[in-house]
């Protein structure tokens, strides 16, 4: 297997893979904005009007002219004539003349003439038409100006943004109830190997249930794609090529999870090489777990051959599959993964020249987070069940010592 003598560092392999994928016009669809959570925007959103659309108060208080409060104090308050309580949800309909004030509620429209709001606790009505103010305020104090948040025509959400709750709320503030988002890329998932059987079946001795189809489907779905399952294919080149070509034609990307044997991995590589050019780009990655990884681009479509071991497949999916789906969606490069800093509770050995991803469990000890390494073999799925996150050890680092502050990428 000479390909494995040319292992690529993981992030170099990722760069080769993504850079070879051609830029494409991302197919889009219009959906209700309320259904767009975690979908990727395909066009910039420009503000159709200013926000807020009118100047308004940020507190309960009295709308005044700021100059009427200058010099006010508790011992020498400013006396201002009280004229009205302003209605909510409509134009106040009055003008604040010099020396007058009106009661205003939080969010209420600032009336003409007023340029500030005195908080209730800094003023007191001493009669039906007389207000005492106990402190001076500046112009625009306790006021949000018209357009202070967003001006008309301002670009408020950029193409390629994955829409979160704040973006959905912002769109609703403009009355944008439908939005154009990237269609979910269809990602074919094939499992191959004579030893693999469906999860609902009882395996014979020497066989194992197919875990990877389910876990890869969930990773694709979480990343924003639509997983399409093509079942389990035996280690037969003709049959594997038949199913693969069907999946390749019907979908935007193809994921293989190969059997554990070297022959299975070779078969996967041979089939991928027949799908189109340039074909296999990387066959083997300097990473543990997950070395037997295949990255390919065939006639513009991405194809990934994942290791058969479930833990290896999950780690490789975190590095490559999620980024592949992001590229197909046209998602921006902004990539924030949830992490937590913790002190390592035990030593982690590592081999120089190879990136390691090590599962850890987290526990809190007197307000301090600690990470306990889980020493594992790559085919034991319940190692990850016990884990709360992964620690990345770069290739130039030869292990981490107990007590080291580390960053844990949460699962």
N, C-alpha and C positions, 0 to 999 in steps of 0.2 A: 504494500500500500504506500507508494512513494509520495503521494500527496501529503501524508501526515508528517513528512520530513520538512515541510514548508509551512509550518504553523504561523499564523498571523496574530499579532497582538489584537485584543478584542476591539479597541476603539479605532485602530487602523483598518481592521476588517469592516467595521460598521461604516467608516468613511468611504471605503472603496465601494461597498454595496450601495449606499444611498446616492453617491455621486454618479454611479452608473445608471441609476434609474432616471429615465428621461423626464423632463418637466412636462406636465400635461395639464390640459384644462380640466379642472375638477368638475365632474357632473354635479348638478345641484337640484334641489327640490324646495318648494315653498311649503312650510308647515306652520301650525299655530305657534306663536311665541311661547305660550305656556308649556308646549311640548318640546322646547328646544334646549332643555338643560343638557349640558355635555356634548351638544352638537357643535360643529365647526362652521363659523360664519364664512360666506364666500364673497361678500361685497362689503366695503366700508359702509358704516352707518354715519350719515351726516345729520346734525341736529336740525329738524324742520322749524324749530322756533327756540327762543331762549328759555333757559331754566334758571331760576323761576321766571314765569311769564310776567310777574309783577313784583315789586318790592314788598317784603312782608316782615312782620315782627317775629323775632326768635323767642320772645318772652311774653308773659302776661304783664301789662303795664300801661303806660300812658304815652300816646303819640304826641310829641312836642317838637318845637324848634329848639335845637340844642343851645342856641345862644341865650334862650330864656332861662337856662339853668346855671349859667356861668356865675361862679362865686357862691353858689348855694352851699349850706352846711347845716348840721343839726342845730347849731346855736343860732344860725341866721338863715332860715329856709327861704327859697324863692317862692313867691305866691303867684300862681297861674290860674286863670279862669277856666273852670271845667265846663265843657260844652255838650258832651254826648258820649254814649257808649256805641262803639262802631260795630256794625253787624258782621257776622262771619259769612263767607261764601259769596259776597257781592261787593260791588264798588261802594266805598264808604259814603260817597255822595256829598261830602263836605270838604272844606279847605281849612287847614289849621292856620289861622291868622297869628301874627305876633301876639304873644301873651296869652295864648289859649292852649288847651290840651283835651284829648279825648281818650277814654278807656279803650284799649285794644287787647285782643287775646292772641295767644301764640298761633302763628300762621296767618293772622289777619292782614289784609291789604293796608299798606301805609297810605294814609290820605294825602292829597295834595297839600303842599306847604310844610308838612312834617319831615324832619330829617333825622330823627332819633326816637328811641323809646326808653322812658324811665321805668325801671323795674318796680313792681308793686311795693316791694319792701323798702324802696327808697323814696316813697311818696305816701301822702295820706290826704284823703278828702276831709276838710274841716267844716265844710258846709255843702249845701246842694250844688253850689257853683264855684267853690274855692278849693284849690289843690295846693298843698305844701310839698315842695321837693327838697330833699335833704342832702343831695350831692349833685355836683355838676356832671354832665355827660358830654361826650364828643359827638361830632357829626357821624352819622351812620352807626352809632353804637346800638347794639341789639337789633340790627336791621340786616336782612339779606337783600342785596340789591338785585334788581331785575338783570338776568343774564350773568349773575356772579358765578353760578355753577357752570353753565354752558351757554355759549353765544350761538346765534343762528348760523348754520352752515359749518360749524366746527365738527371735525371728525372725532366722534366719541367712542366708536368701537371699530377696531381694525379687522380687515379681512384676515382669515387664518386664526382668529381668536376662538378658543373653546369656551362656549358660553356657560358662565356660572350663574349662581343666583343673583349677584349684583348686576350683571349685564342684563339678565331677564327683567329685573326690576327697572333698570334704566330705560329699556325699550318700552316698557309699559308706561313710563312717565311721559313718553312722547305719543302714546296712543298707537304704537306699532304692534299690532296684534298678530301679524304674520311676518315671517322672516325667511330669507333664502339661506339654506345651509347645504353643506356638502352631503351628497348621498353617501350612505355607509358602503364602503368598499366590500365586495363579496370575497371572502377569504376561504378557499377550499382547504379542508383538513383531511388528510389521508393517513391511516396507520397501516404499516406493513410489517410482516414478520409471521412466520409459520407458528410461532409460539404464542401469538396474541389472539385472545377471544373477547367477545363483547362482554361488558360488565354484568349483564343480566344472566350470563351463562356460567355454569360451574366448570372451571377449567380442569382438564385432565392433568395427570402428573406431567410436569415439564412445561405446562402452559401457564400464562398469566393473564389476568384481566386487563383490558385496555383502559388505562387511566388517562393517557395523554390527549385523546380526542376530547374528553370532557374539560380538562384543565386548559388546553389550548383554546377551546371554544370560548371559555369564560374570559381568558386574557384578551382575545380578539374583541369580544363584546365590550369589555371594560375599556379598551383602547378606542372604541368607536366604530369598529367594523361589524360586519354581519357574517358569522361563521356558517359555512355550509359543509356538512359532514358527508364524506364519500365512503365511509365504512372502512373495514379491514381488508387489506389485499394480501394474498400470500406472496411468498418470495419466488415469484415467477415473473420474468422480465416482460413477456408478452402481455400478461394480464395487468401488471402494474403500469405498463406503458399505455394500455387501452384506457384504464380508469383515469390515469394522470392527464392524458390528452383531453378527455371529456371535461375534467375539472378545470384544466388550463383554458379551455375554450369558454366555459361558462362563468368563470370567476376573474377577479382582478389580481389575485395572488394565490399562491399554492404553498401550503405547509405540509411537509412530510414528517411523520415521526417513525423512524425506522426501528427495526428489531435490534437486538443487542449484538448480534454477530457481525463480524467484519464483512462477511459476504453480503449481509443486508445493506450495510452502508455503501458498499461498492455498487450494488444494484441500484440504489437510489441515485447515486452519482451518474451512472450510465444512462438511466432514464431521463434525468434532468438534462443531460447533454444533448438529447434528441428533441428537446422542446423548442429550441431556437437559439439565436446568437445574442450576446457573446457566450452564454452558457455559464458554467461554473466559474465563479470568481475567486472563491475561497473554499478550500477543503481542509479544515482543521484550524482551530483557534487556540491560542495560548491562554487557556482559562480552565480553572477547576472550580466546579464541575462543568463539563460541556465541551471538551476538546473536539469530539467528532461531529463538528457542525459544518454544514454546507450552505454557502450563500451563492445565489445565482440570479442573473437577470436574463430572461429569455424573450427575445422580441419585445422588449419594453416592459415585461411583467416580472415582478419579483417572485422568487422561489426560494424557500428555506428548507433545508433538511435538518431536522432537530435530532438530538440524541434520543435513543429509546428510553434511557433511564429517566424516571419521572422527575427527580430533583434536578438533574442536568437540564432537562427540557424546560423546566420552569425558570431556571436561572438564565438560560439562553434566550427564552422568550422575553424576559425583562430587558435584556440588552438589545436584542435585534427585532423581535416581532412587534413590540409596541412602537418602536421608531419607524418601522416599515408602514404600519397603519397610519401614523401621523403624517408621513410623507404622502401617502395616497389621499389623505383627507385635505392636503394643502395646509395643514396646521402649522402655525408659526413655530420658530425654533425655541420659543420660551418654554422651558421644561422644568417644572418645579415638582420634585418628588417629596412626599412627606418624610421627614427625617427627625431624629431625636438624638441629642448628645448623651452619652452614657460612659461610665467608667467600666473598662473591661475587667471581669472578675477572674479570668484565667488566661494563661498564655495561649496564643494561636500560632502554631508553626506555619511557615510558608516557604515555598521554593522560589528563589530568585529567577527572574525571567518569565514568570507566569503570574497572571492576575488570578487571585482567588476571591470567591464570594462565599463567606462562611455564615451559616445561620446562627442566630443567637436568640436566647429568650431574655426578656427584660423583667426586672423586678425593682421595686422602689424600696430603698432602705433609708428611713429617717429623712425623707424628702430628696434623696439623691438617687438618680437612675443608674442602675448597673446592668451590664450585659454579660450573660453567661454563655460562653461558646458551646455549641452543640457539635460534638465531634461525630462525623457522619460518613456513611458510604453513599455514593450518588444514586443508588437504586432503592434507597429506603425512604419512601414517601412520607412516613410519619415523623421523620426528622423535621420536615417543614411544618407539619401540623403542630409540633411543639414550639416552633420558632415564631417570634414576633417580628423579626426583621433580618436583614442581611448586612454584613460588614464587608466592604470591598477592600482588599489588600492589593495595592498596585504591584506591578512586576518588579519594581526596584526595591521593594521592602521585603526583608527576610524575616517575616513574623512580627507579631505584636506582643508586648509584655503585659501581664496583669497590672492593672492600675492606670493604663493608658486611657486618656480621653478619646473616644472614637465617635464617629457619626454612623448611626444605624439607619439604613433605608427600610422603612416600615413596609411590611407585606400587606 
